[in-house]
Amino acid sequence: MIFQTPILALLLVSALASAVALWSGWFALRVLRRWNLASGSREQLRLERATELVSTLFRFVMLAELAALVLFVFNADRMAPLFVGAMCAVGTLSANDWGFPALYLKIAVFFAASVWLMLDHADRLGRDYPLTRLKYGAILAIAPLVVASAGVQLTYFLNLETDVITSCCSKVFTEVNDGIAAEMTGMDPGLALWLLAGAGLAVALTGGASLWRGRGHGAFALAGGAFFLVALAAIVSVISLYVYDHPNHHCPFCILKPEYGYVGYALYLPLFTATALALGAGAIRPFARIDSLKAALPGMLRRQTLSALIGFGLFGVVVLWSIWRSRLILFG
């Protein structure tokens, strides 16, 4: 099982990311203690050269972690036929106790890596690298998350057994169970759509205000995060029903399958990307007052905000298209 090509690729990425993250974290301690750009000492010059190398390597593995989330979900769906009772990625992830924790940690690493990459890019816009201490402090926070994700993922793959009867998505996403999946499944479809529309309006207003006024990105980030959570709930409670043309099929993973036109990727990719861009804009906006960033950072923020709005808009278009083309009638 563990010698399948996608699994080996995921393990390789995680191992490399963990090694680089630990090394970068060790180096970050030196930067936090000794970084002084005003100093012309030999040690400072060595630190400046080393930071470029460490940042480049860490940026590379963070980009790899972004792609790893997509591969992890794709592989979970692809492996479903190997497990008795599995119809999609839900069955694969339910094959042992480590599947869903591995997914959640992958998602956490995705957003942490996205924000760090934007912070690193903003730092490179300043002639004096004004965010160096901050981004290396962030590495210290991200490194344990990367290592934990790698450890849980490895445990998950090592404990996969094809002779285990796993759970079907129809058993997990049902109102009779306990937990967040049951809560989202049981949400009223009309309420879910209204909440999604309200969150979308909040994103549009805060994002538009940020573009117009050049500030307010913190509110935009909050609205984007709220939209992300509401969108996930809406996918389970109502959007999936329209995709499947079935009033009781709530699985958020079967929509990734070819028989449904891979529409899940058209929903999740812009949603995750737009949310990451919105969170990143909120994270870097407070540094626009720094002298060396005053000229360049506003342009970066405008591009990020506009790209995020486009991503949220694409998600909305796919939702409307899924409802329009469906033959399911939920509301009389």
PENOR-V793804 format. One line per field, one symbol per residue. ss: DSSP state (H for helix, E for strand, C for the rest). phi: phi as a letter, one per 20 degrees, with the letter a starting at -180 (. if undefined). psi: psi as a letter, one per 20 degrees, with the letter a starting at -180 (. if undefined). A space follows every 50 residues. Layout:
BEGIN
ss = ???
phi = ???
psi = ???
END
This chain:
BEGIN
ss = CCCCHHHHHHHHHHHHHHHHHHHHHHHHHHHHHHCCCCCCCHHHHHHHHH HHHHHHHHHHHHHHHHHHHHHHHHHHHHCHHHCECCCCHHHHHCCCCCHH HHHHHHHHHHHHHHHHHHHHHHHHHCCCCCCHHHHHHHHHHHHHHHHHHH HHHHHHHHCCCCCCECCCHHHHCCCCCCCHHHHHHCCCHHHHHHHHHHHH HHHHHHHHHHHHHCCCHHHHHHHHHHHHHHHHHHHHHHHHHHHHCCCCCC CCCHHHCHHHCCHHHHHHHHHHHHHHHHHHHHHHHHHHHCHHHCCCHHHH HHHHHHHHHHHHHHHHHHHHHHHHHCCCCCCC
phi = .fefgfffffffffffffffffffffffffffecfbffedffffffffff fffffffffffffffffffffffgffffegffdfnedbfgfffefbfdff gffffffffgfffffffffffffffefdlfdgffffffffffgfffffff ffffffffdfcfeeedefffeeebffedoffffffeffgfffffffffff ffffffffffffembnfffffffffffgffffffgffbfffffelbfcdd fedffefffdmlffffeffffffffffffffffegfefefgfdgeefgff ffffffffffffffgfffffffffefefdecf
psi = gijqghghgghggggghgghggghgghhhgghhipnhiqkrhhghggghh hgggggghgghhhhhghhgghggghgghigiippiphahggghjhriigh hggghggghghggggghhggghhihphjmijggghhhhhhhhghgggggg gggggghhjppijpoapqhhhgmqiirqrhghghhippgggghggggghh ggggghgghhhgijrjhghggghgggggghgghhgghgghghgikpijoj pjhhiiqhikkkhhhhghghggggggggghghhihijiipgiihhhhhgg gggggggghgghggghghghghggiqjpohp.
END
